[in-house]
Amino acid sequence: MKNFYLSFIMSATIVVATFAVQPELTDLPDAYGEQLKNSTFNGEWNDITYIPAGNGASTTGKEPVGWHSFLSGGGMFIDAAAQNAFQLNYSSDLRPGAPENEKSCRINSRAVVIGSNEIIANGNITTGKINAGSISAIHLGSNYNYTIRPDESNDYSIDYATPFSSKPDSITVWVKLITNSDDNNARVSVLLHNSFDCRDAPSREDDRNSIGGFAEARFNRKGQVWQRLSIPFKYFPETYISFNTFNNSGGTKEYDIKNVQPEYILVTFTTNERGGGGTGVDTLLIDDILMVYKPKVHIASLQTVENEENTFQLDYTISGTMSPYNLNAEANEVIVELSDADGSFDSPTVLDNKESDVSGNFTLTLEPELFEGNYKLRLRTTNYPAISNVIPVETGEFGQGIKNAKVPQFSILPNPVREQFTVRSEQAIERVDIFNTIGMLVLTQQADGNETTVQVSNLPKGIYFVKAGKVMQKMIKN
């Protein structure tokens, strides 16, 4: 494994980190959409050595790549928080259905003695950096986790900022809380924010103005067994959200969600919802985090197959999280359905089906003896009960009518394309949208009329889907 080394001063204390070469943003397939780095905790784990000031002993521990604990934290009281802080490691205790030989992440609390005071240091893991700036665990202005964006003055900090520009519908995660009371709640929070070094305890106005999305859950031990959380995100224009104020009364404050585009994500897991809360022996296990995007299925085009009588190709797109890997669901089926002669899908005829979570196509051969009527086609999926748009089929002898399906058309010229292409439509269009194969919008251009030219020179090579009005067609970028 290739490594590089890093030393930096925090107060009078030195942290030496052996960082593994950074992996891609996610260890999940592209079809899952934008995800957290090392979201399964099965990727690389860094060796972190914390060397306190004075005669104190060094502490060596591990952190999963993309995540941080007290050992790589900062602040005036980081010595007390990090010394002998074996509060993070991987575990073989896995969520139900997980493959063998994988890892989960374990964080635990501990009692810390500072002078004559004993406080509880919650187990804490974050995609940002921990700041331990006060002996008081509930001090909002000094104790927090925060993003640090890289710049010329702090090149080391690139790993304390996780770029993220999508807007998931929810976050799912498996957790297992081990504590001695049902009154002890653990906490997970997720902030989507713009280009600002945002804190997860947003006591500053600048923090609050940078937040464009938020998800939070507090949960108890549930019998000290694994439980799967599904936590919805909130976005503008939802007016108010509740942030944990980390005070011992358990109070909250209400803030507006701002209309800002996410650029970074800040995720925090703690063994207790309150700073200094719980006991010194609480443990939280975390496994298989997944950002979930609402699935959609769409018939993109319907085209005659050349030299094949009564045969056509149906191209379709699937976007979003059709089969969450951490749910152990059966394989998803994409099903082509034909209505009855009156256009009703009350008792549809299944023409074809396949197991798939991603975009693709069907080649269908239809019997010419099918009688006349108002037939229609649609797609249906099983894991998430999604229904596609409906394609009407021309009335007449069905074998001929299907070859002339009434799909409002537009042309893409040229296709394949290198620098630019022209959209020519039968009807006036107001804008052209381009999606990649996982359904993410990558380009939008306004239009006015039946023809417009779109520049795509900055798009990577690959397959895309162009939407004009309510119709989509496939486009190849060379």
N, C-alpha and C positions, 0 to 999 in steps of 0.2 A: 504494500500500500504506500502510495506516495504521500508525503507529509510536508507541511511547512510549519514554522514555529513563530510564536508571537509572544512578546512580553510587553506589558504596559503597566503604568503606575496608577493605583487607585488609593488615594490617601497616601499612607506610607507602606502600602502593601503591594506585592507583586503577584500577578497571575501569569503562569506559563501554560499556554495551551498548545497541544499537539492536534492540529486540525486535519482531518481527512479531506482529500480533494472533494469539492462540493459536487453532489450529484445533480441530475436534472431537477427541475422544480418539484416533480412528483415521481413516485415510483409506481404509479397506476397508469393504465392505458389512456391514450388521448380521448377515447370515447367517453370517459368519465367527466370531461370538462376540467377547468382549472382547479387544481387541488393544492393542499399544503405540501411543503417539502417534508419527506420522511413521515408521511401521515400514518403509515402502518408500523413505524418504529422497527422495521426489519432492515433498514439501511445501515450505513456506517454510524458508529458511536465514537465520539472524540474522547481522548484521555485528557483530563484537565487537572493540573497541579496548582493548588493555591498555597502561596508562601506568605504567611502573615509577618507583620513587622515585629521586631524584637526577637525574643527567644522562642516564640511559639513554634510548634511542629507544623510542617507542611501537610496538606491534605490533598490526596489524589483521588479523583473519582471519574465518572463517565457522564457524558451528555450525548443524546442523539443529535446527529447533524441537523441543524436548523432549529434546535431547541436549546434552552439555557436554564441554569439553576443558580443557586447562591454562589457556586464555585467560580462562575464567570461574571458575577455581579459587581456592583460598585456601590459607592456611598460611604459616609463617615463611619457607619457601624457595620461595614461588611466583614470586618475581622471577626466580630462576635457571631455573625450570621453564617460565615463560610468555614471557619476553623472547625475541624472535625465534623463537617456537615456532610455526612454520608446519607443524603436525603433523596438521592435519585439514582436509579439503576434500571437495567432491564430485568425482566422476569419471565419465567417459563409458565406462569399462571396465565392461561389464555382464555379469551372469550369463547362461548359455546360455538362449535363448528369451525374454529380456526384450524388451519393445517398444523400438523406437528412441526417442531423445530423452528417455529416462528418466535417472535418476542412481543411482549407487552412492555409498557413503561410503568415503573413503580415510583411514586413519590411518597415520602413520609414526613410527619412532623417530628419535632424534638423540643425538649426543654433546654433553654439557654440561660445561663447565669451570667448576669452583667452586674458587677459590684455585689450589692446585697439583694438584687432583684432577680427573680426567675420569670422569664416570659416564654410563651409558646411561639416557636418559629414554625409557621405553617409549611407543609410541603408545598413547593411552588415550582412550576415549570412554565416557560413562556417562549414564544417565538421572538420576543424582544429581549431586553436586558432588565435584570432586577436591580432596583436601587434601594439599598437599606440605609436610609439617611437619618433615622431617629430611633432612640431606644424605645419609644412608644410605638407599639405595633399598629396603632390605629391612626397614626399621624399621616393624613392624606397628602400633605405637601412634601413629605420626605420619603415615604415608603410607597413604592409603586413599581409597576413594570412599564416599559416604554420602548417604542421603536427608536433606533438610532440609524438614520440614513447615512451612507458613506459620503464623505467629502474629503477635500485635501488635508484637513486637519486631523481626521480620524480614520485613516485607511483600514485599520483593524476592524472597524465596526460593520463591515458589509454583512456579516453573518447575523447582526442584530436587527436587520430589516428584511422583511419578506415581501417582495413585490407581489401584488395581487390586484387585478383590474376587473374581475367579474363580479356579478351580483347573484350569489346562490340563493335558492329559495329556503334552504335549511342546511344545518350541519347535523350529522349523525355521528355518534361515538359510543363505544362500549366502555362502561366504567364499573368498578367494584370498590365500594367504600367499606373499609374495615375500621370500626370505631366502637366505643363501649356504650353509645347512647343513640337513640333515634332522634334526639334533639340536635345532634351534630350534623350540619349540612355542609357538603362540599360544594364547589362552585366551578363552573366553566363560563368564560366570557370571550366574545369575539368582537373586535372592532374592525370595521372597514373604514379606512381614512385616506385622506389625500396626502400630498407631499409635505408632511409635517411630522416632527418627532413627537408623536402622540403618546400620552399616558393612559393607562387603563383605569386610573382613578381620575376622571376629568375635572379636577378642581379648578383648572385654569380655563378662561374663556376661549383661548386659542385652541385648546384641546377640543372643546365642545364644538367649535366652528369647523373642525376638520373631519368630523365623524359623519359618514354618509350611510352607514349600515351597522346594525347591532344585533347580536344574539346572546342570550344569557340563560343559564339554568342553575338552580340550586337543588340539590338532591340528597336524600338520606341513604342509609345503608341498605334498605330493602332486604333485610335478612342476610346482609353481607354476601350477596351473590352477584354475579354479573348482570347488568341491566343495560339495555340499548336506549340511549337518549336520542330523540329527534327534536331539534330546537329550531323554530322558525326564525328567519331574519326579519327585521323591521327596517323599512326604508322611508325616505321622504315620499309622499307628504304626510306620513303618519306623524302626528304632532309631538307626542311625548313618549319617552321611554324611561324606564326605571333603571338607574345605575346603583350598584352597591356602594355605599359610602364607607364601608369598612369600619363602622363604629360599633361599639358593643351594644348599643340599643337596637341594632339591626335596621335602622332607618334607611330611607331611600330619598333620592332627589329626582325631580322630573326635568328633562331637557328636551329641546327640539332636535330632531334629526335633520341634518342640513342636506340641501340638494347639491351634493358634491360627488364627483366621480371617484370611486375607490382607486387608489394606487398602491396601497400597502394593507397588510392584514396583521393584526396583533391578537394573538390567542393566549389565554392564561387558564391554567388549571391549578386549583389550590385545594388542600385537604379540608379547609373550613371556609365558610362564606365571610367570616370576620377575621380581620387581622388579630392574631393572638388568641383566637377562639379554638375550641376543641381541647384535645389532650395532647400530651407529648408523645403518644404512641399511635396516632392515627395514620392509616395507610390508604392511599388511593392508587388503584391500578387503572391504566388507560390503554385502550387498544382500538386500532382500525378506525381512524377518523375519516369521514367522507363528506365532502361538500356535495349537496344534492341539488340538481337543477330539474325543474318540472319537465317531464318528458313530453315531446310532441312528435307525431308522425304525420307526414305530408306527402301526398302524391305529387311528384315534381313534373313528370311528363309521361305521355302515353304515345308511343310511336310504333308504326307498322314495322315488322321485321321483313326486310327485303327477301324476295323469292320464297317466302314461307306463307302459304295460304292460311288465312284465318288465324294468324299468329301476330302478337304484338308484344313489345317490351314496356313494362311499367316500371319507371324509376321512382324511388321514394327516398325521403330523408327521415332520419330519426335524430332528434336532438335531445339532450338532457340525460338524466340518470334512469335509464329504463330498468336496469337490474342492479341495485346496490350490492356490491360484492360482500359487504358486511352483514347482509340479511340472510344469506344461505338460501335464497329463493330458487325455485325451479327455473330452468332455462326459459327465456322469453320467446314467445312465438309471434311472428308477424303473419297475419292471415288476410288473404284476399277474399272479399265477399262480393257476391252478386245479388242484387235485389230481385224481387219478383217483377212481373210485367208491369205492375202499377208503381214501381219505384219504392216499394216498402222493404225495409230490412227486418221486419218482424220475424221472418223465417228465412234468413239468407242462405244462399248456396255457396259453399266454400270451394273456390276454384284452385287455390294452392296455399301452402303455408311453409314456413321455414323457421328455424331457431336462429335468432340474431338480435343483437342489441344496437346495431349500427346501420347506417344507410346502405342501400343496395338496390336490387331490381328483381323482377319476376319476368320470365318468358312464358306466356300463356297461349295455349292453343284452344280455340273455342269451337264447339260443334256447330256447323252451319244450320242444322235443323232446329235450333232454338227459335221459338216463335216470336212474332212481332210484339212490341211493347215498349214501355218506358223504363228500360233497364238502366241501372246505375251500378257503379263500382265504388268500393271504399276499402280501406285497410283497418284492421283492428289489431291491437297488441294485448298480451295477456298479463304480464307482470305488473304493468301500470295500465289500467283500463283506458287506453287512449284510442280515439277514433279519428281517422284522417278526414280531409276534405272529400267530397263526393264528386265523382266524375260521371256525368250523364252520358248515356250511350244512344246513338242516333236510332230512331224508330225505323223499322224496316227489317229485311232479312238480317238476322243477328250476325251471321258470319260476315256479312259485308258492312253492317252498321258499326261493328266494333272497330273496324279498320279506319273508320272516319269519326271516331269519338269526338264529341263536341267539347274540346278543350280550348278555351280562348288562347290564341297563339301569339307569340312574338318571336322574332328572329334575333340571333346573336351572330354578328358578322365582324371579323372572321371568328371561327371556332374550330380548332384551338386558336388561342390568342397569345401574343407576346407583350405588346406595349399597351394597346387600347382596343376596344371593340365598340361597335355601334348596336344599340337596341332599336329595332323597328317593330312597332306594335300595331295591331289592328285597331286598337282603341287608345285614346289619350292616356298617358301615364303621368303620375305626379312625382314618383321617385323610383330609383332602382336600388335594391339591396342585394349584397353578395354575402353568402354564408359559406363556411367551410364544411367539411364532411361530418363534423360533430355538432353542426347546427349553430355555431357561434357567428354572430354578425361581425364581419371584418371590414366592410366598406359600405357607405351609403352615399348616394348622389341624387340631388334633386333633379327633376325633369319637368318639361313643360311641352306637351304635344305628343306626337306619335314616334318621335325619333330623338335619341340622345346618344352622345359619345361618352364612354367611361374609361378613365385612365386606370390601369391595373399593373403598371410597371413595377410597383413596390411590393406586390403580392408574391409570396414564394410559389414555386412551381407546384402544380397539383390539380386536384379536382375541386370545383366550387359549384354552388347552385345560385343562379341569378333569379331574383324575384322582381317582377314588374306587375303591378296590380296585385291580383290574387293568384297569379300563375308563376311557377318556378321551372327553370330549365337548367340542365347541366352545362357547365362551361369548363374547359380544360385550359389551364395556364401553362405555357411552355417557357 
